[in-house]
């Protein structure tokens, strides 16, 4: 946090001054570690094992906040008899289909309650829905990229589960949780993560002693925690732990997702994701959502605030198409694009290489350097008809065709690359108005300080002008396919010398207006009859009272400690989500010292320091009728109002592609055998099978070391904003690798000298930094070394170097399709080969690794043993064009 989010880290330092204990868990000793009370080095990619150990510590010592857990979670819910855990199936959950590599969640359901799958997976024809028919298979849902679209709410519960609030029933969630995590002992954590039992005990004691009725603890994580094949389950395990300890919905608690300045939270809210509409409404699917009614029936939760999804969707459609959207034409629901498959980033790159995608926009990113497997990114862009790059500087994604690594090696030729590249200079954040949505879901407005120079324009102006030109070109068209573009509301006021569209007008459109044309104040005002429009329902209220609430800057000394008048947080300016959980079931604060919101019986309303995240006049003793739907079905003791049962889910009966509980799996490339289960890697992990994306075999002596990538304070992401600046380039002038003294001695590396780091995907070079900040970790009966690689460098700018992401394999998380940031490598002293010598050099490593793997399989078959487990990662031979080996050694 100090390294990547230094401005936010000031508040950690404030907490430390008040006596807070700061613990930093990270493979490297960083600037954060230097300020922490305890640094816990961990092997990259083993977070689930460490967190699972903490969950086991809480459960086995009965340190959970029992009143909170019983009242506010699904711990008491009873799971059906069909469910089988990883404990029963050695690393698999019931419902796994080895042919498709996907799970069916049918056996995960509650006793007597049928679930729907994740929001974008749900379908009116799935089993258990009203017509009882058959729907899309799990593999189809997975391929369509719909596992993540439960969004901010969660999968629907169509009936409330049976509960045993004594938590003694052997199939209640609490008992399943205890059995599932029982094997995650301190000794196992040491064996898997390299964390000593003494350090583990110190963390467990600090966390549990600072949680409960009177105290709370917080988790902070950055984007890197999600960049694993089990990234979603990393966060899930933390959520389970925090919920057991009563740290959700309470001040000083929670899980804070640290987000950078470039509106990374906003990019999922509005969004830029292929399978979501604004406000986490799932994108409809081509084969299933034929009309609005079917879409809402499949995807709206039957209870909770997702029960109002029709109002959110209709208001969005009215925002898009205005007067053209009427009840008679289903509010132009047919105009929305439809999912036909997994259209996420990395499959798109494969489609570019195969000629299926011919045009591409690169806006505010630099895939040639910043995305996993940079070579694949460059090969994809080299096979386009056209590429539009909008950035502040001439980044590597704009110049790969003339100076990329593949030009130097001869794998690509400038003369043979057909891609026509359009570089369009962009305005920086100080040269345009707009908002960022980042940590704490906070919309903060930034005002233009100076006019952009030359031809530089904002994204808002670029897309607005592009829309105007396209609509002008289509004017008069009678083709039905053009109606969605021609009917769009596209009449924003412009201002300034360059006719810049008003960013505030766009924010007001996102906020939404009512039938009187005035800005709405809250998402609860949205209607499903077409009388309201709203560009993003969770942002409704950001322009309440016709005022830009995101631009508020009331000093802290002039307002309460919650600071509600500094900018605006979604939804409804709440600063803590699910804050009804800060009070006990009767509506009284768990602790007067931690009082946040509470029930005022005299007023008959919830009140407190924050906007209550609850129905304002819903009394704690309110019990909804059995046939209640939507928000009416939320009981007075159900704080988690977006979950359709009102409870926090310790166990997820639906909505996740890789299991109802987190389980530890080794990364796809690992130097060791999984010590937890026979299943080596996540069985549901994504596969991107292409000759340019081979995997290193696990437990390989050819690739014996772990590498992971990270950020530096002095540089920004892929370097486009920092490597052009002399002061920042002077502070961090060269690409480097961090290695331990033990690894340096083992490989003959010299501090300040050069090293070559190689995987089956490529080789890079870096200056060597020999440092105790990278620990040698004992994993089982061997020492494991890690190599730290900052990922900011590329070939352009004042400070240049090889891209770390050229080494990274693409094996996505099955839920959200994010890449991993952990792999295996070899490290050799000296600089890497140049030009045509690179490919044979890498191929030599591939062939040696493949030969070693064949020998291993032959030995295992002769001895009828299976030392690698059923999920062992294997290798493709790259230039031969062969696909990676499957877990059993066969070809895909």
Protein Blocks (a to p, Z undefined) as FASTA:
>chain_A
ZZmmmmlmmmmmmmmmnopacddddfbdcfklmmpmbdcdddehilmmmmmmmmmmmmmn
opacfklmmmmmcklpccdfkbccfklnoopaehiafknopacfklmpcehiacdddfkl
gcfkbghianopacddfklmmmnopmmmnmmnopcdfbdcdddfkomafkbmklmmmmmm
mmmcfklmmmmnopafklmmmmmmmmmmmgcjkbccdddddfklmmcfklmmmmmmmmmm
mmmnopghiahiajdddddfkommmmmmmmmcfkbcehhiacddfklmmbfklmmmmmpc
fedjklmmmmmmmmmmmmmnmmmlcfklonommmpccdfbdcbfklmmmmmmnopacbdc
dehiafklmpghkllmmmmmmmcfbdcdddfbdcfklmmmmmgmklmnopacfklpmbdc
dddddddfklcgcddddehhiacddddfbdcehjbccfklmmmmmmmmmmmmmgoiabfk
lmmmmmpccbdccedjkopacfklmmmmmnopcfkopacfbfklpcceopaccfblklgo
jlgghiafklgccdfklmcfkopmggjadehhiabghklmmpcfkopafblklgcbdcdf
knopaedjbdcdbdfklcfklccdfkbghjllpcfklmblmbmnlpacfbafbhianbjb
dcddddfbdcbdcfkbmblbafkbccdddfklcccdehiaklmcccdddddfkbgcjhmm
mmmpmklmmmmmbccddddfklmmmnopaehiacddddfkbccdddddddfkbccddehj
bccddddddfkbcfedjbdcddfklmpccdddfklopacfbdcddddedjddehjllmmm
mmmmmmmmmmmmmmmmmmmmmnopafkojkbccddehjnopacddfkopaZZ
